[in-house]
């Protein structure tokens, strides 16, 4: 299993200048790799292997490239070819995309050391701090908020400068699957230890067992963002005052992103700890964002990121996470299966066939639970009527507040 740990870094001024310099040289190398690729004939484009073999020659011809660690330089070559591969995949999927662009200083913000060229000293720091040494740069202090697990192997280390001016260090980790806890046997799953999750509109999520989780209140942050953007619009582009205001805007945006990410971490941790199986809708996020209305909230919800966090934590907390086809879960009655069309503003489910009534999102969550059981090859328990799983009276829903999720879902330190 591969995952990563990210830490905020606090380099000294001298080391920060070296980090900036290496960042810019790697950007130049990336652009040179792109230029070399573009200059080749269409039927004779160099591969990643070919361009890695050119690195010694380039270092002799342009001494500035000789300042880079060999593995870090190879990682930059790999970065170009990875971007190239992603571009090809988009073209194959019918997207209208152009060519890879030349990287400007504002666009190129990270450097990766692969396999070697770095050291982690956990004992040198004090009070939850540690140090990372990057070859040809020096030692960088990081806030060591959570130790690297003993059973994890560090495969690569990346340093990055955010648009806010802050530095971060990320460790790419690999863990042997044999060290992970075993997931519960599929045959042991039932409606009491499994849950369907509907990603809602009025609530952040709605579970099949009658729990709702509130949306995170970000109105104060958005109001501050609007103020900072108005201030930025009054500054002359390219001036020192413009740069100061741009950083303030970036800090507010970053704060919103961090709050959303932190909230999603808390919710997903709570879910995988609480249940043995979580069934979540497989969303077409792109079509959701292109649809009319409430697009900003949908984007802030970052549903794809939410699902990725669920799947990532499934192995860590021995939980089954299954994406289920979501089409029709709102229309279909969870009790009898009859379909009833509902406009988005209709928030209640009332089945004209069997009379089953409940909240619209609760009905969808119940259908996701049933489809999840079918996805795993399990039959729906005959002695489990839908009314015992989903509350039939909306006043009986258990509202789980944001503060409760933050408290119970906090990651272990």
N, C-alpha and C positions, 0 to 999 in steps of 0.2 A: 504494500500500500504506500502511495506517495502523497505527501501533504507538506505544508509549510508552516513555519513560525515566523512572525514578523515583530520587530522591535524598533522602537524609536532610538535614534543614534544622536550622540552629542560630541561631534569631533571638535578638537581645538581649532583655532583659526588657521594655524599652519597646516594641519591635516586636511581641513576643509578646502583649502586652496589646492592641495594636491588632488583631492577627490574631484574638484571642479576641473582641474587640468586633465586628469585621466578620462573623465567623462567626455570632454571635448575631443581628445585624441581618438577615443573609441568612436565618437560620432564621425570624425574624419575617415577612420578606417571603414566604417559602415558605408559611407558615401563612396569611398574608393572601390569597395567590393561591388557596389551597385554599378558604378561606372564601368568597371572591368567586365561585368556581366553584360551590360548593355552594348559594349563595343564589339562583343563577339558575334560571329555570324549566327543566324537564326538556327541553323542545323548543327552548330558546334558550340552551344552554350556551356560554360564551365560548371562543373558540379561543385558541391561543398568540399569534397575531397580535393578536387583540382585547385580550388582557391586557397585551401589550407596549405597546400604544397607551395603556393606562391608567397606565403608569408615571409619566409627567410629572405627571399629576393627583395620584397617590398621594404623590409626592415633595413637592408643595406642601402637601398636607393633613397629611402626617406627615413633618416635616423629617428625622427619623432615616433615612428611606429615601434622602434626598438625599445622604447621606454615601457611598453606594455608587457605584462606577463603573458607567456605563450598560451596558456589555457584560456585566459580571459579574451585574448585576441581571437582564438578559435571559436569561443562562444559568440563573439560578435559576428563572425562569418556565418555561424549556424543561425544566428538571429535573422540575418538577411534571407537565407534560404527557407527558414520557417515561415517568414512573412510571405515569401514568394509562393510557397506551397499553399498557404491559406488563401492567397489571391486566386490561385488556380481553382481551388475548390469552390470559391464563390462564383467564378465564371462558369464552372461546370453545373452549378445549381441554378444558372440562369440570371444571376445578378449582373447589373450593368456596372462594371468596375473598370478602372483604367490601369495605370502602371504604378509601381512603387515609387514614391516621391523621394527626393533628396531631403535628408533630415536637417532641419534647422536647429540651432542651439536650444530653442525653447521646447522642441519636440523630443529631443533625445535626453532621457533623464535617468537611465539606469545602466549598470554594468554588472555582468555576472562572471564569477570565478567558478569554473567547473572542475571539480575533483581535487584541485590543488591550488596553491597560491594564497591560502588563507589559514588562519589558526584562531581557535576560540579558547580564551583563558577565562574560565568561570571563577577561579580563585582570586584573581587579581583585583576584581571589583568588590565593593562593599555595599551593603544595604540594597540588595537586588540590582546591582549593576555588574556588568561583565565587560570584557574587552575583546574585540575582534581585530586581528592583524591582516591587512591586505598587502600582498607582496608589492614592493616598490611604492607603497603609499604610507603605511604606518598603522599604529594602533588607533582604533575607534571605540569610544565608550558607548555602550548600549544599556538601555533600561531592561534588565533581564527579568521581565515580569513572570515568565514561566520557563523553567529549565528544559533543555533538550532531553527527551526521555533516554534512559540508558540503553534501551533496546533499539533506538533509532540511529541510522547512519546518515551523516551529513553528506549529501551528494553535490550540492552547490550552494554558493552564497552570493547574494545580490545586494548591492547598495544602490539607493535611489534618492534623488532629490525631488521632493514634491513641488508643485507650483507655489506653495506657501513659503518655500525656502527651507522647510524641515527636511532632515535626513532620516532615512530608515534603512534597516538591514534585515533581509529575509533569508532564512535558511530553508533550502529544499531538502526534505527528509524522506527517508525510505525505511519502512518497517516490514519485517518478515511477517507474513500473514499468520504464521504459526504462533506468534506472540500475542495476537489479538484474541479477545474473548469470543467464545463460540456463540453464535446466534441461537435463539430458541428454536426447537424443532418446529417445522411448519405445521405438523399435525397437532401441536399443542395450542395453536392460535384459536381464539374464540372472540366473541363480541365484547368480552369484559377486558381483554388485554390488547385489543386492536382498535384502531380509530381511523375514520375517514376525515380528511381535512379539505374543507372548501375555502378557497382563497377569496375572501369576501369583498364587498364594497362598503357597507355600513360598518362592518367589523373587519379587523385585519384577517382573522381566520375564524371559522366556525367548525366545531368538531361534531362528529356523529353522535357523541354521547352528551350533547347539550351544553357544551362550553363555548363561550365566545371570548375572544381576546380583542381588547380595544386597539384602535389606531394610536400610533405614537403622535403626540401633539407637537408639531413643528412650526406652528404659526408664528411664534416669536422669532424663530430663526429665519423664516421667509421674510418677515417684516424687516429684520436687520439686513438681509440680503438686498432687498429692494432699496433701502436707504443707501447702502454702500455702492450699489450700482448707479444710483442717481449722482452720488458724489464723483464716481469715476467718470461719468459722462461729461462732467464739467471741466475735466482736466485735459490739458493738451497732450495728445498722443505722443509717447516717446519721452516725455519729460520725467524728471525725478519724482514729482508729485503724482504723475500718472502711475508710475511703477509702484509707489507706496500704496495708492488706492487699489491697484490691481491685486496686490498681495492681500489686502484686507478682504477683497471680494473672494479671492481664492481660499482664504482661511474660513470664511463663513460657509462657502460651498463644501469645504472639506469637513467642517463640523457637522453639517447635515448628513454627509455621507457616512461619517463615523457613527453618528447616532443611529442611523438606519441599520448599519452593519452590526453594531453592538446589540440592538434590539432583536435582530434576526438571530444572532448567536444565542441570545437568552431564550427565545421562543423555541428554536430547534433543539437546544439542549434539554429544555423542559420536556418536549415531546418524546425524544428518544429515551429519556430516563423514565418517563411515565408509562410508556407502552412498549409492547414487544413487537408490534407491527404498526406502521404508519402508511396509509394509502393517500396519496396526494394527486391532484389532477395534473395531467400532462398538458400544459398550456401552450398555445401558439402566441407567445409574448409579442412577436412583431405585429401580428394582426390586431392585437389588443391596443398597442400603442398607436396604430394607424386609425383606429376607430374614433368615432366622434365622442367628445365629452370625457372629462376627468382624466385626461391623458397624463397630466403631471403626477397625480396621485398614483396612477398605475406604475409610472416609471420609478417614483420614489419607493414604491413597494418592492421593486426589484425582485419580482417573483422567481425569475430564473435563478438568481443568486440565492434566494431562499431555499429552493429545491436542491441546489447544489450543496448547500450547507447541510441539509437533511441527509443527503446521500453520503456525504463525507463523514458525518458523525455516526451513521448507521453502523459502520464497522467498529468504531471506537467504543460504542456503548451497546454493542450486541443487539441491534434492533433491525428488523426488516423494513426497508423503505421501498415502496413500489409506486411507480408512476402509472396512473390509470387513465384510460381514455375518458375525457370529460364531456364530450359532445352528448347533449341530451340529458345530462344529469339533473338540470333544473326543470325541464319539462316532464320528465318521467316520474311517476308517483312511486315513492319508496315502498309503499304498502302493497299496491296491486300491479304496478308497472304500466298503467295507462298514461298516455301522454297528454299534457295540457299546456298549450302555448302560453307564455307569460311575457309581457313587455317588461323592460328593465325596472319600471317604476312600481310594478306589483311585487310587494315584499312578502306576501303570504302565499303558501301553497294550500289550495283547497281542491281536492280531487272530486270531480263530479261523478266518478264511477263508484268509488268505495266510501267517499266521505272523509277520508283522512285529511286532517288539517294540521299544519305546522308552519314554521318559518321557512321561507324559500331556500335560504342557505343551509338550514338543517336538513331539509329534504335532499339537497344536492350532496351533502356530506354523507348521508346515509346510503345514497346510491353509490358513492365512491367506495364505501366500505364493502358493499355487496359485490361490486365489480372487482375490488381488490381480492376478495376471497376466491372469486372465479379465476382471476389471473394466476393465483397460486395453486389452482386445481383443487380448491376446497369447496365443498358444497355449503350453501347457506343453511345454518342450523334450523331444522324444522320447528324446534320448540322455542325459537327466538322470534316472537312477533315484533314487527318494527316499532310498535308503540313502546316497548320496553327499552329500546335502544335510543330512540329519538323522542324527546319531550314533545307531546302533542299540544301543549299549551305554551305559548311563547313566554308567558310570565314565569315559567319554571326553568328557563335557561339560566345557567350559572355564568355570570359575567366575570371573566378573569381580567383584572385590571393590569395596566402596563407595569405598575409598581410590583404587583405580585409576580409577574413573569420575570422581572428583573431580579427579584429576590430569590425565587426558587430555581431559576434557570441560570444563575450565575455560574460561570466556568470556574473550576477549581483552580486556586492559585498555586 
